Each structure stands twice: as structure tokens, then as C-alpha cells.
Amino acid sequence: MNLRSYSTTLLIFFLLLLVTLCITPLIGSSEISLARAFSSTLAISNNVDANILFQVRLPRILLGALTGAALSVSGAIFQSLLRNDLAAPFTLGVSSGAALGAVIAIALNLNFSILGFSIISLFSFSGSLGAIFLVFSLVRTRHGEFPTAVLLLAGVTANFFFASLVMFIHYMADFRQSFTIIRWLMGGLNITDYNTILTLFPLVLLGISVLIFFSRDMNLISTGIHSASSRGVNVWKIQKLGFITASLITGAVVAICGPIGFVGLIVPHIVRLYVGPDLRILIPASALFGASFLVICDTFARTLIAPTEIPVGIITAMLGGPFFVWLLKRKRPV
Amino acid sequence: MTPELMAVENIAFTYETSLVLEDLSVSIKEQDFIGLIGPNGSGKSTLLKIMGGILKTDSGSIKFKKSHVSKINKKIFAQSVSWIPQDHPMVFSFKVSEIIMMGRHPYLSSLSFESEEDYDITRRAMETTMTSHLADRYFNEISGGEKQRVMIASALAQNPKMMLLDEPTSALDIKYQVQILNILKNLNTNHDMTLVIAMHDLNLASRFCNRLILLSEGGIVRDGTPEQVLGKDILEQVYDIDIDLSNRDGHIIVHPVIRNQH
């Protein structure tokens, strides 16, 4: 890979995101006029158009972009490190741990914020950390590598275990709590502000940068752990770093948006069809494309049956599924 | 006397609870072409992985050019020793040229792009292994014999002094077996490559290798020229079958004796 083809490819994905970020704020259930939004004669508090654009739509779109980027990168990493096409950010139990945390906070009627974060988000993030810790503590090895089969099994088991606890709490909950729980589990981008985005952005950016830095090592791991090791890759260290970094950015966005499915599974596959499996380009390209993808899906979620909103997690699979099948039929299989 | 390249001294290795290698020592000289033979489960693959720095031993030591392998930086070690696995399951569609370029990993830092020199080296590796025409194909779509040649090219891109191959010919038909071994023979004689190859075909081993090491139950039972190692009694004992030996063009041929079962 050379610098020229690398930057050309990334530029195309970057332009796609830029266009998405420019057009989607203008689409929504109420018509807004850019001229009025940027009008200097109206006071900002009286300017309805500006308020919709900057206080409602823009933060939501930025959150969608961050979440899409984090989930897609995380999916690409899990697929490569586990050498498994079906792996996704939630495979190792991150989302179900997060769900358990959130559901406990809802059932306990906890309703306050610390440092600008709702207690539900904080419980949820702790839940995903707990899940990561649990799954990795189950895996012990002396030959300096992760037994991926054991890891997958531990992840699936953790998913079922947490899911059953979530169902139990849900079953015991009253109607109001039950509604909140269901809405959280469906995932959505509707509750946000700039403060959340300013905290999330550096975290996700740092995580993605770390993963890009080790992408060459992870490429080798994706072709086989022993040959990676024979070429000087510290397999245990890189795998641990990759799993934990990807899980952390996943846990962070899930704590805010709930478990939005499908993005992390399918975006890496779509991007791989165009740029190939080399993580050096797959990671940044997945970040850019995943950001556009989720923002576009959320635009449909906001407008399809407006003024009612559909949870974006429903749209990602409803739109993404057929789109991916169509792509697969056009291009060679991944 | 040819200088010693690698010294394996009194190593032991256990996997879970079973002992795989026990008090094993061997000295590998520069330009050796070693066939590692022995029944399934005798420890050939494990020994190769230990020599390749992939597995750590429980006791004993490995020295490469007189320095302890455990103290050499993994990337530096990979610039001298390469290892090729028996099969190459690949989940993702890498191109052949990308797979071969991965051999340059020990020489590249995290964020650098491959240089013109790296491309030259992989081009030469492809010429040596007759894989140039495959460069733009997908690795998953080429044949078993081609895959094995590509993996040898990738290992060559490491510019190693020594290559360790785990049964490179076991899954191939006889034409490709000979082709692969001819490529390796060429590397050995014309490029001073030291080779250690785990093999099952004793006749090909006797024909191509200049030294054989016979393993049984985690220990070396014989080490020497094919004539010294391929003895009727020791083979019958190690493989637990009846064996006849013959000689063709100065090379020993091993025949298993098949009795009709009633």
C-alpha cells in the first residue's frame, strides 16, 4: 500500500461523511430555512429554525457519527482478532453487560446525573466494563495467545447470562419502568447535548488512533496467531490491547445510545468489499463510512413516520440488511 | 567445520499435562538441510515452533548465533528465522502480494508505508518461488501448491538465515511435492539457506535432505545422514510396522511391508 492510494481512498470516504453531515441537518419533520436560521436580526432565543438546527438536530447527528464510527471500528477489530466473519462489537458481552447496568439503574428509579452524565449511562458503562472483565478473566493461557474459541464461547455465555438477568428485572418492573427499559434496549440517539459529545469525541478518537497504530500487527494476527508470532508480533499484548480498546469505545457509546445493533457487524463487511481486509485502511475507512451510515439511518428514523420517531436500531438492520445483500450480489464475497 | 547457527540445549515442553518434548538437544549448522521425521505426535511441530520462537520451553535454552533467543527482540529474531505453518486457513480475502508483503513486518515500524526496497525484495521472493503471476490473485482462490509457494515467498521476504517448515508437502500431490522441495533445495545450495523441514515422506526426505533427525515420543532417537538414520530396525521400532529398505541411485527407499489381514 502506498501513501497515494491510501489518501485517495480515505478522501473519498471523508467526502461522503462531509456531504452526509451537510445535508442531513436540513432534513427533518419540521421544515427549516437556512436563511432564517442564520438570520442576524432575530435573537437566538426567538429563532426557532436556529434552535432546531443547532440544539436538536446537530448534536444528534454528531452523536450518530461518533457512535457509528466507534461501533464500526470495533466490529472490524473483533472480526480480525477473532478471525471470524460473524464477530461484532457485542460478541464478547459488552452490550448485554451495559444493558444490565442500565436496567438496574432504571429499576432502582435512580434519576440524577453526575458530571453531566445520567446515572443510567454511568451504570451502563460500569456494566460493560464488568462484562469485559468477566469474559477476560475466564480466559487464561500459558502459551501467549488467546484461545479464540474459548473467548467466543465465554462471550456468548456472558451475553445469555446478562440477558436473562435483564429479562428478570424487566419482568419484575412496573409499567413505567418497563417502557423505559424497552426504549433503552432498542437504542436511540434522541437524548443528547454538546457536553456528551465533547466528552465522547476525544475518547473515541483516542481509541481509534490506538487501533490504527497497531493495525499492521493486527493484520498479521488476522492471518494466523502463530505466523504473526513468528514474524515478531507480540500476539498476547496486541490482542489484549485490541480487545480492550475496542470494547471500551463500544461501552462508551452504548452507555449513551443503548445497544444499536447491526452497524458494527455489517459496516466492516461493506467497507472490506471496497478497500480489502488490510486494517491500516479498513479502520479509518470503517470509521468514516460507519459515521455516515448511522447518521443516514437516523435521518430515516427521524422522518419515516414523522412526527413519530422510530428507534434507530430498528432502521439499521431494516435498511442495512437488504443493502448488504444487494452489495454481496454485485461484488465478490468477503 | 561449518559454524553453528542454532543450539537447542536440554529443552522440555509440556502441553496441558502431557509431556511433548523431554530433554532434547540438537545443534543446527549453517546450510544444513534437515528433514525432521517421526510418527504423528512425536513432537516435530512443537520443536519447530520452539525453534521459531513461537512457543516457550519449560526448561533448557535455545541459542541463535550464541545468543539466547529469549533475550533477542522478537522482530530482530524474525529477521533471521522464519516459520511456515502446515496449512493456511484465511478468513479474509488478502491478495497474494499482500500476504507476501507481510513477510516484511519485522523490518517495518508501525505507521510506515512499504518502501521501494520492500517491493524489490518481495519481487525477488516471488521470482524465486515462481509466484510472480499470482501477485494480484486472492490467496483464498489459488491451489494448495500455489499457497505453499506463496507462503515460502512470504517467509523469504523476511530475508532469513534459516527457514522452519512444518510439513510443507503433506497436502500436495507428487508433482507439487517435488516442485516445493526443488525450490527449497535451490535456496539451500544457491542462497546459503539453512532449512529444517518436518516431513512424513521418508523417501523424499532421504532424496533431498543432507541430514535427518528422527523423533519419537518427544526425544531424538537418531540424527545423521539419511544412510545413518534410515535403518530397518529403528524405523520398525519407531513406526511400529514392518519395513523393507532398498537403494536407488545411492538413496535409501523405505517400503512399508503390507501383510494381508484375515
Interface residues (C-beta under 8 A of the other chain):
Chain A: M1 N2 L3 Y6 Q79 S80 R83 N84 D85 H143 G144 F213 F214 R216 D217 N219 L220 S222 T223 G224 H226 S227 S229 S230 R231 G232 V233 N234 R272 G276 P277 D278 R332 V334
Chain B: K49 G52 G53 I54 L55 K56 N73 K74 K75 I76 F77 A78 Q79 V81 S82 W83 I84 P85 H88 P89 M90 V91 F92 S93 F94 K95 E98 I99 M102 G103 H105 P106 L108 S110 L111 F113 E114 Q158
